Amino acid sequence: MAELATIARPYAEALFKASANDLAGTAGWLDALAAVAGNAQLLQFADSPKVSVDQVFGLITDVARVQLPEAGKNFLRMVVENGRLAALPEIAQQFRAMKNAQGGTSDAVVQSAFPIDAGALAELAQVLEKRFGRKLNLSVQEEPSLIGGIRVVVGDEVLDTSVKARLDQMKVALTA
């Protein structure tokens, strides 16, 4: 949603500038808050006129279970007071993009039909970093529908070596 991105940009930029000395720490607590703020029931609760800013703030900090620094508390309070809680996941995404751009890295999601152990993941990271030409922050998701192989998503680039993708290619070739 373009409107949400427009609303989130100034918050993400301000937070990025204010936390320049601890980007990794800020990204950690911001991601935790964004995960909580993405809950539809919480947003509905926060939009209620019967609920105070302090109640919303308290609920989010209790549910997030993350130790917020003073800057994090101030940031969350400002977002809640300004009624921008729905934009928090987008703020976190834009903040992460700025952090990655500064560090020359990208987020990558590796989807696999089976769990990947740490050794295999380290080897895979090296191969993928060479393939994509930059340092990657890997996260793994299990996706049993892939049958086998992996699917890697880096930004808008996709590398799909899964059995499901190969079967789909064969299906297209046979029906053409």
C-alpha positions in Angstrom: 0.0 0.0 0.0 1.6 3.2 -1.2 -0.1 5.4 1.5 1.4 3.3 4.3 4.8 3.5 2.7 4.5 7.2 2.5 3.5 7.5 6.1 6.2 5.1 7.3 9.1 6.8 5.5 9.7 9.8 7.8 9.5 7.6 10.9 12.0 5.1 9.5 14.4 7.8 8.3 14.2 9.6 11.7 14.8 6.3 13.6 17.7 5.4 11.3 19.4 8.7 11.9 18.8 8.6 15.6 20.1 5.1 16.1 23.1 5.3 13.8 25.4 4.0 16.6 23.3 0.8 17.2 21.5 -0.2 14.0 21.5 -3.9 14.8 20.0 -3.4 18.3 17.4 -1.1 17.0 16.5 -3.5 14.2 16.0 -6.2 16.8 13.5 -4.4 19.0 11.8 -2.7 16.0 11.1 -6.1 14.4 9.6 -7.4 17.6 7.3 -4.4 17.9 6.4 -4.7 14.2 5.4 -8.3 14.6 3.1 -7.4 17.5 1.7 -4.3 15.7 0.8 -6.5 12.7 -2.0 -8.2 14.7 -5.4 -7.1 13.6 -7.0 -7.5 17.0 -4.4 -5.2 18.5 -5.0 -2.6 15.9 -8.7 -2.8 16.6 -8.0 -2.4 20.3 -5.7 0.6 19.7 -8.4 2.3 17.5 -11.0 2.1 20.2 -11.8 5.6 21.7 -12.2 4.0 25.1 -8.5 2.9 25.2 -5.8 5.3 26.3 -2.3 5.6 24.8 -0.8 4.2 28.0 -3.0 1.1 27.8 -1.9 0.5 24.2 1.7 1.2 25.0 1.6 -1.2 27.9 -0.1 -4.0 26.0 2.4 -3.8 23.1 5.5 -3.8 25.4 4.0 -6.7 27.4 3.3 -8.8 24.3 6.5 -8.0 22.5 8.6 -9.2 25.5 11.6 -7.2 24.4 13.7 -4.8 26.6 13.2 -1.4 25.0 15.8 1.2 25.5 14.6 4.7 26.4 14.7 5.7 22.7 12.6 2.7 21.8 10.0 3.6 24.4 9.9 7.2 23.1 9.6 6.0 19.5 6.8 3.5 20.4 4.9 6.1 22.4 5.2 8.6 19.5 3.9 6.1 17.0 0.9 5.2 19.3 0.1 8.8 20.1 0.1 9.8 16.4 -2.2 6.8 15.5 0.4 5.3 13.3 0.5 1.8 14.8 -0.7 0.2 11.6 2.4 1.6 9.8 4.8 0.0 12.3 5.5 -3.1 10.1 6.2 -0.9 7.1 8.5 1.3 9.3 10.4 -1.7 10.3 10.7 -2.9 6.7 12.0 0.5 5.5 14.4 0.7 8.4 15.8 -2.7 7.6 16.2 -1.7 3.9 18.2 1.4 4.9 20.3 -0.6 7.3 21.0 -3.2 4.6 21.9 -0.5 2.1 24.4 1.1 4.4 26.0 -2.3 5.2 25.9 -3.5 1.6 23.8 -6.5 2.5 20.3 -7.9 1.5 17.7 -10.0 3.3 17.2 -13.4 1.8 14.5 -15.9 2.5 15.5 -19.5 1.8 12.4 -21.8 1.5 13.2 -25.5 1.8 11.1 -28.6 1.9 13.2 -29.9 4.8 15.1 -28.4 7.7 18.6 -27.1 6.9 21.4 -27.7 9.4 23.8 -25.0 10.4 26.8 -26.4 8.3 24.7 -26.7 5.2 23.3 -23.3 5.7 26.8 -21.8 6.0 27.8 -23.4 2.7 24.6 -22.3 1.0 25.2 -18.8 2.3 28.6 -18.7 0.6 27.3 -20.0 -2.7 24.3 -17.6 -2.7 26.5 -14.6 -1.8 28.7 -15.4 -4.8 25.6 -15.9 -7.0 23.9 -12.6 -5.9 27.1 -10.6 -5.5 26.5 -9.3 -2.1 26.4 -10.3 1.6 23.1 -11.9 2.6 21.1 -12.1 5.8 19.6 -15.5 5.5 16.3 -16.6 7.1 15.0 -20.1 6.5 11.3 -21.1 6.1 10.1 -24.7 5.8 7.8 -25.1 2.8 6.9 -28.8 2.4 5.0 -28.1 -0.9 8.4 -27.6 -2.6 8.9 -31.4 -2.4 12.7 -31.0 -2.6 15.3 -28.4 -3.3 15.2 -24.8 -2.3 13.7 -21.5 -3.4 15.6 -18.3 -2.5 14.0 -14.8 -2.6 16.4 -11.8 -2.4 14.4 -8.6 -2.9 12.7 -9.0 -6.2 15.1 -11.8 -7.4 14.0 -15.4 -7.1 16.2 -18.5 -7.6 14.0 -21.6 -7.7 15.7 -25.0 -7.8 12.8 -26.8 -6.2 11.3 -30.1 -7.5 7.9 -28.4 -7.6 9.3 -25.7 -10.0 10.8 -28.4 -12.2 7.6 -30.3 -12.3 5.7 -27.1 -13.2 8.2 -26.5 -16.0 7.7 -30.0 -17.3 3.9 -29.6 -17.2 4.1 -26.4 -19.2 6.4 -28.1 -21.8 4.1 -31.1 -22.1 0.9 -29.1 -22.5 2.3 -26.6 -25.0 
